[in-house]
């Protein structure tokens, strides 16, 4: 199969289309023919040689999310059948014609979404969902502050929280991003270059503060730059 391979650390010019071996499919995995993938910050860092995928994933093929069609399944995988349209999140190697993945890491693609649209969903929405519900245990009627509301995970968290009936505050240095987030349901946008977000939050909540905070601003690696805070 063909894959986009990182030949050495560097800029986009180090990426080459090459023939590589097809991935091994374990008993609980499925093999997916990739129709579309997406670009994440970790992919850029991996190309530059300062990010290494987790586990046994080869380090010269990036790609953390994809959309495609199930081609085959391992003997213990029973949830999916050949031809199913699926999207999923990977530890790497999404920039290839085929990817193997545990069946539980896949989601069905809604009929109204294209492969390109579906490929943009897994990384941001699964990250946001895990942060605000399993970790923060955000509940109906509570309030959430999202730093970097204009980021991919920030926009995903905003939409998920609004579906759950929560009030969302968001910070950004861009007024344009705040206006776009407002169109997606943001209740209160704060330009932190012009306002003190703590003062705004306390004023808007009668000094109570918010129930939860999702902060994606910080360290340069994706697995270290997100913190979740919940009122005790």
C-alpha positions as CSV (number, residue, x, y, z in Angstrom):
1,X,0.0,0.0,0.0
2,X,1.0,3.6,-0.3
3,X,1.7,6.0,2.6
4,X,3.0,9.5,3.2
5,X,6.4,8.8,4.9
6,X,8.5,11.2,6.9
7,X,12.0,10.7,5.4
8,X,13.8,12.8,7.9
9,X,12.9,15.6,10.4
10,X,12.1,18.9,8.7
11,X,9.5,20.8,6.8
12,X,6.8,19.6,4.3
13,X,9.4,18.8,1.8
14,X,10.5,15.7,3.8
15,X,7.2,14.0,3.2
16,X,7.2,11.4,0.4
17,X,4.6,9.0,-1.0
18,X,6.1,5.5,-0.7
19,X,5.2,1.9,-0.8
20,X,5.0,0.3,2.7
21,X,3.8,-2.9,4.2
22,X,0.1,-3.2,5.1
23,X,-0.6,-3.0,8.8
24,X,-1.1,-6.2,10.8
25,X,-4.7,-6.9,11.9
26,X,-5.1,-8.4,15.4
27,X,-8.0,-10.6,16.4
28,X,-10.0,-7.6,17.9
29,X,-9.1,-5.2,15.2
30,X,-10.5,-4.2,11.8
31,X,-8.7,-3.1,8.7
32,X,-10.0,0.1,7.2
33,X,-9.4,1.5,3.8
34,X,-8.6,5.2,4.5
35,X,-10.6,7.6,2.3
36,X,-9.7,10.9,4.2
37,X,-7.5,11.9,7.0
38,X,-6.8,15.2,8.9
39,X,-3.9,17.4,10.0
40,X,-3.2,17.9,13.7
41,X,-0.6,19.8,15.6
42,X,1.0,16.6,16.7
43,X,1.4,15.6,13.1
44,X,3.5,18.8,12.5
45,X,5.6,18.1,15.6
46,X,6.1,14.5,14.5
47,X,7.3,15.6,11.0
48,X,9.8,17.9,12.8
49,X,11.1,15.0,14.9
50,X,9.9,16.3,18.3
51,X,6.9,14.0,18.8
52,X,6.9,10.2,19.0
53,X,3.7,8.2,18.6
54,X,2.7,6.0,21.5
55,X,3.2,2.3,21.7
56,X,4.6,0.3,18.8
57,X,3.4,2.7,16.0
58,X,6.2,3.5,13.5
59,X,7.4,7.0,13.8
60,X,7.7,7.9,10.1
61,X,4.0,7.8,9.3
62,X,1.8,10.5,10.9
63,X,-2.0,10.7,11.2
64,X,-4.1,10.6,14.3
65,X,-7.6,10.4,12.7
66,X,-9.2,9.2,9.6
67,X,-12.4,8.2,7.9
68,X,-12.9,5.3,5.5
69,X,-14.6,1.9,4.8
70,X,-14.1,-1.4,6.7
71,X,-12.2,-3.8,4.5
72,X,-11.9,-6.8,6.8
73,X,-12.1,-7.8,10.5
74,X,-10.2,-10.0,12.9
75,X,-11.8,-13.2,14.2
76,X,-12.9,-11.6,17.5
77,X,-14.1,-8.3,16.0
78,X,-17.9,-8.5,15.5
79,X,-19.2,-4.9,15.5
80,X,-18.3,-4.0,12.0
81,X,-18.6,-5.6,8.6
82,X,-16.9,-4.9,5.2
83,X,-18.2,-1.8,3.5
84,X,-19.3,0.0,6.8
85,X,-18.4,3.7,6.7
86,X,-16.4,4.5,9.9
87,X,-14.2,7.2,11.4
88,X,-11.7,6.7,14.2
89,X,-8.8,8.0,16.3
90,X,-5.3,6.4,16.0
91,X,-1.9,6.6,17.8
92,X,-0.5,7.2,14.3
93,X,-0.2,6.0,10.8
94,X,-3.4,7.5,9.5
95,X,-1.5,9.0,6.4
96,X,-1.7,5.6,4.6
97,X,-4.1,3.8,2.3
98,X,-5.1,1.4,5.1
99,X,-5.1,1.4,8.9
100,X,-5.7,-1.3,11.5
101,X,-7.6,-0.3,14.6
102,X,-9.4,-1.9,17.6
103,X,-13.1,-2.1,16.8
104,X,-14.1,-0.1,19.9
105,X,-12.2,2.9,18.6
106,X,-14.4,3.3,15.6
107,X,-17.6,5.3,15.1
108,X,-20.2,5.0,12.4
109,X,-20.2,8.0,9.9
110,X,-23.6,9.6,9.7
111,X,-25.1,9.4,6.2
112,X,-25.1,13.1,5.7
113,X,-21.3,13.5,6.3
114,X,-18.6,13.0,3.6
115,X,-15.4,11.2,4.4
116,X,-13.6,14.5,4.5
117,X,-16.0,16.0,7.0
118,X,-16.0,12.8,9.1
119,X,-12.2,12.7,9.2
120,X,-12.1,16.1,11.0
121,X,-14.2,14.8,13.9
122,X,-12.5,12.1,16.0
123,X,-9.5,13.8,17.5
124,X,-11.2,17.0,18.6
125,X,-14.6,15.7,19.6
126,X,-13.3,12.6,21.4
127,X,-10.8,14.7,23.3
128,X,-13.4,17.3,24.2
129,X,-16.0,14.7,25.2
130,X,-13.5,12.8,27.4
131,X,-12.4,16.1,29.1
132,X,-15.8,17.6,29.9
133,X,-17.9,14.5,30.7
134,X,-15.9,11.6,32.1
135,X,-13.2,13.8,33.7
136,X,-15.1,17.0,34.6
137,X,-18.5,15.2,35.0
138,X,-20.2,18.3,33.5
139,X,-24.0,18.2,34.2
140,X,-27.1,19.8,32.8
141,X,-27.4,23.4,33.9
142,X,-23.7,23.8,34.9
143,X,-21.3,26.3,33.5
144,X,-18.0,25.7,31.7
145,X,-15.1,28.1,30.9
146,X,-13.1,27.0,27.8
147,X,-9.7,28.7,27.2
148,X,-8.7,28.9,23.6
149,X,-12.4,28.6,22.5
150,X,-11.4,29.1,18.8
151,X,-9.2,25.9,18.8
152,X,-10.4,22.6,17.4
153,X,-11.0,21.1,20.8
154,X,-12.4,24.3,22.1
155,X,-15.1,24.5,19.4
156,X,-15.9,20.8,19.9
157,X,-16.2,21.3,23.7
158,X,-18.5,24.3,23.1
159,X,-20.9,22.4,20.9
160,X,-21.0,19.3,23.2
161,X,-21.6,21.4,26.3
162,X,-24.4,23.4,24.6
163,X,-26.1,20.1,23.6
164,X,-25.9,19.1,27.2
165,X,-27.7,22.3,28.3
166,X,-24.7,24.1,29.8
167,X,-23.7,27.7,29.8
168,X,-20.3,28.3,28.1
169,X,-17.8,31.0,28.6
170,X,-14.8,31.2,26.3
171,X,-11.5,33.1,25.9
172,X,-9.5,34.0,22.8
173,X,-7.2,36.7,21.6
174,X,-9.2,37.0,18.4
175,X,-12.5,38.9,18.3
176,X,-13.2,37.1,15.0
177,X,-12.9,33.7,16.7
178,X,-15.2,34.9,19.5
179,X,-17.8,36.0,17.0
180,X,-17.7,32.7,15.2
181,X,-18.0,30.8,18.5
182,X,-21.0,33.0,19.3
183,X,-22.7,31.7,16.2
184,X,-22.2,28.2,17.6
185,X,-23.8,29.0,20.9
186,X,-21.1,30.7,23.1
187,X,-22.8,32.5,25.9
188,X,-20.0,34.9,26.8
189,X,-16.8,35.6,24.8
190,X,-13.8,37.2,26.5
191,X,-10.9,38.7,24.6
192,X,-8.1,38.2,27.1
193,X,-5.9,40.8,25.4
194,X,-8.5,43.4,26.3
195,X,-10.3,42.0,29.4
196,X,-9.3,40.2,32.5
197,X,-11.2,36.9,32.1
198,X,-11.4,36.3,35.9
199,X,-13.0,39.7,36.4
200,X,-15.5,39.1,33.6
201,X,-16.4,35.6,34.9
202,X,-16.9,36.9,38.5
203,X,-19.0,39.8,37.3
204,X,-21.2,37.5,35.0
205,X,-21.7,34.9,37.8
206,X,-22.2,37.2,40.8
207,X,-18.8,36.2,42.2
208,X,-19.7,32.5,42.1
209,X,-17.4,31.5,39.2
210,X,-17.9,28.6,36.8
211,X,-18.4,24.9,37.6
212,X,-15.6,23.6,35.3
213,X,-12.6,24.9,33.3
214,X,-11.1,23.3,30.3
215,X,-7.6,24.8,29.6
216,X,-5.7,23.8,26.5
217,X,-3.0,26.5,26.7
218,X,0.4,25.5,27.9
219,X,3.1,22.9,27.2
220,X,4.1,22.1,23.6
221,X,2.9,18.5,23.6
222,X,-0.7,17.5,23.1
223,X,-0.8,15.1,26.0
224,X,0.6,17.7,28.4
225,X,-1.2,20.9,27.4
226,X,-4.7,20.3,28.6
227,X,-6.0,20.6,32.2
228,X,-9.5,20.1,33.6
229,X,-10.7,21.8,36.8
230,X,-14.0,21.1,38.6
231,X,-15.5,22.9,41.5
232,X,-15.1,20.8,44.7
